Amino acid sequence: MPETRLPLLDTVSVAADDPGREQPWSDLGLKADEYAEIRQILGRRPTSAELAMYSVMWSEHCSYKSSKVHLKQFSEIPQETPIGKMLAGIGENAGVIDVGQGYAVTFKIESHNHPSYVEPYQGAATGVGGIVRDILAMGARPVAVMDPLRFGPLDADDTHRVLPGVVAGVGGYGNCLGLPNIGGEVVFDETYLGNPLVNALCVGVLRHEDLHLAKASGAGNQVILYGAKTGGDGIGGVSILASETFEDTGPAKRPSVQVGDPFMEKLLIECTLEIFAAGLVAGIQDLGGAGLSCATSELASAGDGGMYVELDRVPLRDSTLAPEEILMSESQERMMAVVEPDDVAAFLAICAKWEVDATVVGEVTDTGRLQIDWHGERVVDVPPRSVAHDGPTYQRPFARPDSQDLLQGDVAEALMRPATGDELAATLLRLVASPNLCDKSWVTDQYDRYVRGNTVLAQPSDSGMIRIDEETNLGVAVSTDCNGRFARLDPYAGAQLALAESYRNVATSGAVPLAISDCLNFGSPEDPAVMWQFAEACRGLKDGCLELGIPVTGGNVSLYNQTGETAILPTPVVAVLGVIQDVTRRTPSAFEAADERVFLLGETREELSGSEWAHVVHRHLGGLPPKVDLACEKSLAELLHEAVGLVTSAHDLSDGGLAQALVEASLQHDVGVTVTLTDDAFVGLFSESAARVLVTVPDGDADRLTSLAARHGVPLTELGRTGGTELVVEGQFALSLSEIRDAWSATLPAALG
C-alpha cells in the first residue's frame, strides 16, 4: 500500500519560506485586495491558521467593513441618558445604562438571519444563546429576551418550513435558560421569503461596581477558556454565512450552523456570575461569531496588545480538527477570561463546582503580538488590532435610485376605499385577520413569559417590562419596532418612525425612555440603492436620537439579506429601553373597566401610504410614509409619564391605526367600546399617523387629562366610552367582540396547525 503522508503543518516559518503557495482566500470570502493587504501587514503570506482568522474577522458580519463609515455618526450623539451617563457603549459587547439606585441595565439586539434559514431551530436557538452571552460578558445577570421576527408570506411553503422551527428554537433555548420572553414582533412580507429575519434581544441587570469589559491586560495574567468543548459545528458559521447573498435556490454557502445546548449555557451563566462575585476576572469575552479568532484578537487588542495561546490545549469534541478549524469554529456556550495567576485555582474550582470545563490556554504578554502555537509550532503571529479592529473599510457607492420618485408618487390615498358602515366593518374584520395584525399567541404561547416571577408586562402589551429590584419595585420597559414598508418609501423617515414607535411604546407603559440598541437589516451593500437606504436610515436614526436626547448604546448590522436580485425591505429594527421607578404604577395597554372615557392623544391626518390597509386590501406600496414629528413624540412621552395614575390605560397607534388599537384594547379583557368619529370615519379608523396614543380615564378625571394635554401641547380628542360587548362606531357599524375575536385569533392556527 502507498504510504499515507500527513500534510506539512503550515507554520509561520513555512509561510515565510514558501511565499508562492496558493491559498483558498476567495473560498473564505476574502477579496483579492484584502488578501494582498494581509500579506502586506504580515510581510509574508499568512499561514492557514492566520488566513482563517483574517477571513472570519474581516467578514462583513464581524468587521462592519461596508457600514462603519456610516455608523461613526452615532458617536455624535451625547453619551448621556435622561437620568445619567452611559457606563459602556458602542464597541463593547453591549451597552450599559445607569438606571438609578446603584443599578445598571445592559441590553443589545443582534441578528441570526441566514443561519436561521439554513437550520431554523438551531439558527434561532443559538441566536438567543449568543446574545445572552454578550449580556453575561458585561458582568450582568440576563433577565429577559425578546425576538423581532420576519418571514415570507404566511401561505408560502418555505414559511411553513422556517417559522415553526424558528419559534421553537427561540422558545426552546430561552425557556431552558429560564429567561422570560417579554416582547418582539412577527411580521410577514414577500421580500423575506427565502431570507427571514431572526433578531434577538437580551436584557441584563448588574450593580455599577460589577461592570466587566472585554480586554486582556497585565502581562503574565492567564487566559482561560471555559464552557463547552470546541467542535466542528459552525466552522465559519455566521461570520461567513451572513456575509453573502442567497441565491434563488438557497444559500450560496452552507457551512455548519452552530448547535446549541441551553443546559450548558445555564451552567455557564451561573458559574460566570459566581466568578464575578468572587472578583476573579480581569477581562472577559464571550465566544460567538468567529469563535476563538474573535475572542483572542479582541481581548488582546483592547488590552495591552499581546497574548500567547497554546491552541492544542483547547478541549475538543472532535480530535481531527485542524488549527484553522479550531480558530474558526463557532461552537456555542464558550467564554474566555483573563485571570491573575493567584486567582486561577479559585477560578477553576468554581468551574468544577458547576461542572463547567475550564482550561488555561495561554497568557497575556507585552509583545504587542497575538501568537498561537500548535504542538510547539508557531501557526499565528499577527498584530491583534489588524485582525480585530483595523480591517478594511469600504466607502461603498450609494445613490438614491431613480425609481424612488415613481414609488413615492404612487400614493395610497388615491386607492378605492370603503364608503359605507358595512364596508368599514368588513374592512376592519379583514385587517384584524391579516397575518401582520392577527393574534400572535400561536407564537408567544410557546414562550415562557413569566418565569423568574419579575415579568410585569409581556405580549400583547405595547412593551415588555421587568422588575429589577423586588424591594423598591424599580423596573425597565423595552420595545422593538420597525415598519419596513415605511423604510422602503423613505429610509430616513422610516428609521425615525421605527425609533418613534418603539419610544412611544415604552412611554405608554409609564416608563421614561433612556437609550436605544439597533439591528439594521438590509440587502447587499454592493447595490448602490441598498447602500443609499442604509446611509439614509443611519442618518435618520442619528438625527432622531439627537432630537429625542437618547443615545445609541450599540447594536448590529446585517447586510446581504437578499435572495438573488430581491432585497428585503430595509428593516432598521430599533429597541428602546426605559426606566420606571415603581412597576406597580405602570400603565396597562388594554381597557380595564366599563364606563370610562376614551380619548385620543395626537393628531390624525390622511396618511395611508405604506399602511396595513393599503398592503392587505390593495397589495399596494407607494407614496410617502406618515409625517415624523419627534418634538410631538417627546411631548407625548412626557405627558404619559406625568399621567401615570391618572390614565387607566394607554395604547399606542401604529400598524392598523385606531381600528387596531381599539380592537386590541377591547379584546384583552373583553371590555367593549363605543366611539364617535366626527370627520372621515375611514381615515379616522385606518390612518397610521404617528405620535398618537389611545387613553382612558375614569369619568371624573377628564378635566385633569384635558389640562395636562394643554400644558404639554398635545392635541386631545374625546372619542367615547368603554363598556358593553361590542366595538361600536356611532353611525357606521357595531361588531361584537366575539366576532372580532374569531377573525383575529383564527389566522395563525389555521395556517400553521
N, C-alpha and C positions, 0 to 999 in steps of 0.2 A: 504494500500500500504506500502511496506517496506520503511523505512527511507533512503533517499539518503545522504550518508556521503561523504563530500569532503575529499580528501587525505590530510594527515597531511603535512604542509609545511616543506620541508627538510632544516632546518636551520643549522647553524654551531653547535649549542648546540645539536641538534638532531643527527647530524653526529657523534659528539663525544660520545654520549650515545648509539649509535646504530651502532657499527663498523662492524657488520656482514651482514648488509643489502646488498642484491645482487644489482648490478648496471649494466646498459647496456653499459659498456665501449667498448666491442667488436663491438656492433652495431654502435657505434660512431666513429669507425675507429682506436681505440687505441689497442695496443698490450698488452699482459699480463704484460710484464716487464715495460711498460710505466705506466700502471695503478698502479703497485707496487711502482714505483718511485714517482708518485703523492702522494700516501699515505705516503711515507717516508718524502717528502718535508713538508707536512702539519702536520705530526704526528697523523693523523687520516684518515678516509676515506673522500673523497671530498663530499660536498653537490651536489645535482643535478645541481645547477647552476654552481658550480665550475667545475664539470665534463664536462659540456657543454663548458665552456671556454677553459679548457685544451684540449679538443678533437679537437676544431677548430684551436686553436693556435699551437698545436703540429702536425697538419696535414702536409703532405708533401708540400702542396701549400703555407702554411703560415710559417712553421718553417725551410724549406730547410734542413731537417734533413739528407737526403741522399746526398745532393750536397754541403753543406757549407764547407766540408773539402777540396773540390776542388776549390771552389770559393775564398778561402782565398788567393790563389796565385795572384789574381788580385791586392791585396794591395802592391805587389812588384813593380808595375808599378808606376813611379813618378806621383804624382797628379798635374801635370802641363801640360798645353796645349802649342801649339806653340806660343801663344801670352800672356800667363799668367797662374796664378794658378786657379784651380777649387775653387769655392766658397762653394760647397757642393757636396758630392759624395756618395759612397756606404754606405748604411744604412739609408739614408734619403728617403723621398717619391720619389724624383727624383734628378738627378744630376743637378748642376747649374754651368755654364761656363761663365767666363768673355769673352765678345766679343768686348770690347773696347767702347769708348765714354761714359763710365758710365753705359752701358747696360750689362745685363747678359741674358743668354738664358738657360732655363731648358727643358730637353726632356727625355722621357723614353718610353720603349716599354714593353708591357705585353701581356699575353695570356688569352683567354677566350674560350678554345678549347672544353672541354666536355660540358659546358652549351650550346654552340652553336650547338652541335649535337642534344641535347635533345630538345631545343626550338630555332631553328635557328635565328628567328628575335630578340627575347628578349635577347638571349645569346650574339649575336653580338652587339646589341644596348647598353646593359649595360656594355659590354667590353669597348666601346667607352666612355661611361659616367664615368666609373671608372678611366680610365687613365687620362681623363680631370680633375677630381677632385684631382688626385695626383699632377698634374701640378699646379692647383689652390692653393693647400695647401702650396706650396713653396713661395707664395706671387706673383705669375706671372699671367698675363692675357694669357689664352690659345689663340693661334693664328692659329694653323693648326693641322690637323690629317693626319695619313697615315695608311694603312691597308694591311700588308702582309697576304695573304690568301692561303690556300692549301686544295684541295679537292681530292676525289677519281676520277676514270676515268670519263671523260665528258659524256660518254654514259651510265653510271650506273644510275639506278633508284634512288638510295639514294642521288646521287649527285644532281639530279633534284629536290629532296626534300630540301636538305640543302642549296645549293648555292644561289638560288633566295632569300630565307629568310635571309641568312647572309648578302648578298649585300644590301637588302632592310633595314635591321637593321642598318648596318653601315651608309648608306646614310641617312636614316630617322632621326636618332639621331643627326648625325653631321650636317645635313642641318638645322634642327630645332634650333641647337645651334648657327648657323651662323658661322661655322668653315669650311674653305676650306679643302677639301681632296686633298693633293698635290702629292701623290705617294703611292707606295706599290707594291705588286706582286699578280698575280693569277697563281697558279701552280697546275697541275694535276698529280697524280701518284696513282697507285692502292693501295699502302700502306696506303694512307689517307682515303680509303673507310671505313666508319664507325668511323673514327677518324679525322675529318677535323681539320686544324689549323687555328684559328682566332686570329691573333696577332694585337694589336692596339697600335699606337704610337701617342703621342701628343707633341707639341712644345709650349712653353710659353715664354713670354718676361717680364722682370722686370728691374728696376733700382737696382743697387747694394744695396742701403740702404733699399730696400723693401723686402729683403730676410726674410722668416719666417721658423722656424724649428718646428718639432713635439716634444714638451717637455712641461711638466707641472711643473713649478717651482713657488715658492713663496707661502708659507703656507697662507691660507686664500683667495687666488685667487679663483674666481668662475669658475666652469665648466659648459659651456653652450652647449646644443645640439640644433642644428638648421637645418632647411630644412624640408624634407618630414617627415610625420609620419611613425612610425615603424609598419610594417605589417608582415603577415605570409609568404610572398613571400621570397624565398631564404633562408629559415631556413637551416643552414648547407651549403647551396649553393655551391659555387665554392670551398670553403675550404675543403669540404669532397668529392664532386663530382670529383674534379681534382686530387684526391689522391688515385685513384684506377683504375685499368684497366677496359676496357669494355669487356663484353662477346660477343660472336658471335651474340647473339640475341638482343643486345642493352646494354645500361649502366647497370652495376650491381646494382647501386643505382640511384634512380630518385628523389632526393629532389627537392623542388620547385626551378625553375630558377628565378632569380631576374626579376622584371618588371620595366622598365624604364619610366620616364616621362621627356623628354628633355626640355619641357617648364618650369618645376620646376627647372631643372638644370640651365637653362639660368638665371632665377631669382636668384638662389643661387650664380652663378658666379658674377653677377653684385652687389649683396648685399655684398658678401665677399670682392670684390675689394674696395667697398666704406668703409667697415670696416677697411681694411688695410690702406687706405689713411687717415683715421681718427686716426690711431695709437692706436687702441683699443684692439689689440690682443697680448698676451704674449706667446702664443703657440697655435698650431692648427694642426688638423689631420682630414683627410677625413675618412669616414666610407665606406670601400669596403669589401674585403674578411674578414670574421669573425666579421664584424659589430662592435657592442659595445664592444665585448670581446677584439678585437684588439685595438680600439681607446683608451679605458680606460687603458689597461695594457701597451701599448706602450708609451702613454703620461706620465704615472706615472713613468715607469722605465727609461725613457730618461730624466726625470726632477729630482725633489728632492726625488722621490721614494714613495710618499704617495698620496692617493686620496680616498675621500669618495663620494659615489654616492647613491642617493635615486632612486632606479630603478622605483618605482611607479610614479615618476614624468615624465617619458618618454612618450611623446604623442604617442598614439597607433591608428592604423586603425582598429585593432581587439582587443576588450577588453577581449577576452578569452585567450590571450597569457599568458603562464606561464613564470616565471622569466627566466628559462633556454632558452625558445624560444625567448624571447626579446634579450637576450645576443647573441644568435646565428644568429638572423635574419640578412640577408644581403640586406635588403631593400635599395633602391638607394636614391641618392640626399640628403645625410645627411653629416653634418660636426660637429666636436666638437672643441670648442675653450676654451682656458684658458684666463680669463679676470680679471683684477684688480677690486676690489669691486667698486671703484669710477667710473669705466668706464661701469659698467653693464647697467645703464639706457640708456646711449648713444648707446651702442651696440644693445639693444633691440629696441630702436627707429628706427635705420636703418633697422633692420629686419622687423619691422612693415611697414615701408615705402615701402619695396619691397614685402610685403605680404608673408613673409617667417616666418613660425612658429619658435619660439625660446623659450627655457625653461632652466632655471638654474636647473641643476640636481645634482650638488654636488660642492665640493671644494677641492683644493689642501691641503694636510696635511703634517705633518712632522713625521708621524708614520712609514714610510717605508713599509706600507701595502696598498693594494687595498682592500677597504672594501665597500661592497654593501649591502644596506638594501632593503627589500621589505615589505611595510606597517609596518615599525617599527621593522621588524625581520631581523637579520643578515643572509644573504644567501651566501655571499662571504667574505672570509678573507684570502688573499693569499699574498705572496711576489710577486709584479708585474713582476720582472725580471724572475721569474720561469715560468711565463705564456708567456711573450713576447720574451725573449731572451735566456733563459737558458734551452730550451727544449732539447730533445735527439739529439745526434749527432751520426750518423751511419758511420762506416768505412765499407761500403758495399764491399764485394769481387768483384774484377774485373780482367778480364783476356782477352787477345787477343784470339778470337776463332780460333780453328784450321782451320775452313773453310775459314778464311781470305786469306790464301795463295792460295787456289784454286780459290777464287774470283779474286784476283789480277793477277793470272796467265792467266786468260781468257781474253786476250786483244782484244779490238775492232779493233785495227789496222790490225788484220788478217781477218776481215769480208770482204765480197764481196762489192766492191764499184763501182759507175758509171764510165764508161770508155769513153763515147763519149759526145760531146756537148749536144746532145738531152737528154741524160740520166742525165747530170748535171742540165739542165734546169728543167727536170721533178722532180728531187730531190729537187731543190730549191722551186718549187711550192708546193710540198708535205710538206716540212718543214714549210713554212710560213703559211700554212693552219692547221698545227698541233695545238692541244689545248694550248701548252705552249708558242708557238711563234706567234700565231694569234693575230689579233686586239682585244684588251680588252675593246673597247669603249662601248660594251654592259654593262659592269660593271661600267666603270668610268663615263659614261653619267648619271648614277643615282646619282652621287655625284656633289655637287656644288663646283667647283674648284676655283672660283674667288670671292666668297662673301668676304666682307670687303675691297676689292679693292687693297690688297697688295700682291696678288699672282703674282710672276714674272715668275716662271716655274712650270708646273704641267705635269701630264700624257699627251702625251707619252714621255716627256723629260727624260733624264737619271736620273735626280734628281729633287726634288721639291725645290723651292726657294721662300722665303718670305722676303719682305722688312719690317724692323722693325723700321726704322726712316725715315719719309717722307721728312725731310729737308736734311739730309746728304745722304740718299739712302743706309745706312748700311743695310745689309741683311744676312740671313743664308740660306744654302742649306742643304738638308737632303736626304739620300738614305737608303733603306733597301734591303738587298740581302742575298740569300743563295741558293746553289745548293745541295740539299740533296743527289743526286747520287754521287757527288764528296765526300761528307762526309761519305757515305756508303763505298766507296772504300778505303778511308784513312781519318779517322775523324780528325787527326791532320792537315793534309794538307787541308782538306775540310773546316775546320773552318777558316783557314788562307785565303783560296780562297774567302770565303764569305766576310771576312774583306777587302781583296784586291779589290774585285769588288765594294763594297759599297764606299770604299775610292776613287777608281778611278772615280766612277760616280759623286761624289761630286767635284772631281778635274776637270772633263771635263767642268763643268759649269764656271770655273774660281775661285771657292772658295778654301780657304785653309782648309783642314780637321783638326778638332780640337780634337774630342773625340768620343767615341762610347757608345752606350747602346746595350744590347743584350737580346734576348729572346731564351733561349736554350730549344728546344722541342725534347724530347727523349722518348723512350719506358719505360718499367718497370725497376726501379733501382734494383729490386730483381733478375734480369738476369745479371750475370757477364759480358756477352758480351755487353749488353747495357751500363753498368757502365764503361766498357773499352772505349766505344765510347764517353761517356760523359767526362771521365777523359782526354782522348786524345784531345777532342775538346777544353776543358778549357785550357790545356797546350798549344795548338796551338794558341788560342787567346791571352794568356798572352805573349808568345814569340813574336807573331806578333805585338802586341801593343808596346812592348819594342823596337822592331826594327824600327817601324814607328814613335815612340816618341809621342804617343797619349794615354790618359788614358781611362780606363773603368769607366764610371760615375755611373753605376748601371744597373739594368735590371731585368730579371725574369727567373725562371726555371720552366718548365712544364714537369713533368715526368708522367709515366703511360699512355703515348699515344700509346696504342696498343689495338687491338681487338683480344681477345683470345690469341693465340701464335704469332700473326702477329704484330710486332712493326712497327711504321712508319720509314721511312728513317730518320736517325739522321739529325735534321734540326736546326742548330745553326744560327738563323737569326741575322744579325749584322746591326745595324743602325749607320751610321756615320753622324755627323753634322760638317759643315764647315762654315766659315765666309767669306763674300765678302764685301769689303769696299764700293763698288758702284754697285748696282744691274743693273744700266743702262749699265754697261760694261760687263755683263755676256756673256758667250759664248753659243749660241744655239747648239742643238744637231742634227739639220737637215740641209740639204743643203738649202742655201738661194737664190742662183743665179746661172745662167749658166756661162760656160766658166771660172770656177775656177779650180785650180789644186788640185788634190786629193792625199793625202799622208797617208801612214800607219806608225804610230809610234810604235815601238816594234818589237819583233822577233816572226815569225811564225814557229812552229815546228809541226811535225806529232803527234798531241795529240788528239786522237779521243775517248779514253775510257771515259765513262760517258757522252759523248756528246749527244746533241739532235738528231743528225743523227743516232747514234747507238740505241738510245731509240726508235725513231719513225720508222725507216726503219727496224731494226732488232730485236726490243724488247729485246735488249741486255744490260746487266750491268755487267761489269767486267774490269779488268786491273787497271791501276793507273791513278789518275786524272792528269790534267796538272801540270807542274812544278810551284812551288811558288818561286818567286824572289822578296822579299819585297824591297830590295835595288833598283831594277829596278822600282817598283811601286812608290817609293818615288821620284826617279829622274824624272819619267814621270809626277808626280803631280807638281813638282817644275817647270818643263818645261811648263806645261799647264797654271800655274799661271802667269809665265813670258810672255806667248804668248797671254794673253788677249789683244784684239785689233788687233793682228796680224792674228790669225786664225779666219775664219768666221764661222766655225762650228767644233764641236768635239763630236764624238760619240764613246762610249766605245765598245769593242768587248768582248762578253761573250757568252751566250747561242745562238747557231746557227752560231757563228763565223762571219767572214767577210760578208758572204752572207746575214745574217740577218741585220747586221749593214747597209749595202748598201741599202737594202730594206726599212728599217725604215727611214734612212736619205733621201731617194728619195721620199717616199710617202707623207711625211708630207706637203710638198709644191709643189708636182708634178714636181720635178726637176730631170731629168734623169741623168745617169752617164755611162761613158764608161771606163772600166779598162782593163789593160793587166796584166796577171799573168805569170811571167816568169818561175816559177817552176811547180810542180804538181798542176794543177788547182783545183782538188778536195780537196787536203789538204789546199790550199790557201783559198778556199771558206768556208770549213766546220770544220777545226781545231778550237778548243776552247782554244788555248794557251792564257795565262793571260798576263797582263802588256802590252796591245795593245789598241790603240785608232786611229780611223779614223778621219782625219782632212782635212779641205780645206783652201786654201789661195788664194787671188787674184793673177793673173798671175805674177805681178811684185814683189811679196813678197816671192817667193820660196827660194831665196838665204838667206834671213833673217831666215826663218824656218830651212834651212839646217845648218846654223851657230849655231843656238840655240840648235838644236838636238845634234850637235857635242860637244858643250860645256857641255851639261848635260849627255853625253854618252848614248844617246837613239838612237837605230837603226832607220833609216828613209828610207822608200821605196816609190818612186813615183809610183802611180797606174794608174792615168789617169786624166780625166776632167769631170766636171759636164756639163749637158746640154741635150737637146732633151727630148723625151718622152719614152725612153726605158732604161732598165738596160742591158748593153752590156758587155760581157766578150769576148774580142777580140779572134777570132779563135775558140770560143766554142759555144756561143749562144747569142741571143738577145731576150729579153722578154719585151713586152710593159708594162708600169706601170699600165695600166688599167687591163691587165690580171693578173698581180701580185696582184693588189688591190682586184680584185674579189675573188681570192683564199684566201687572207689574212683576208678579212673582213666578209666572209660568215659563218665562223665556229660556233661562239657562237650564233648568231641569229638562225641558222639552228637547233642547238641542244636545245636551251632554249626558242625560240619563241620570 
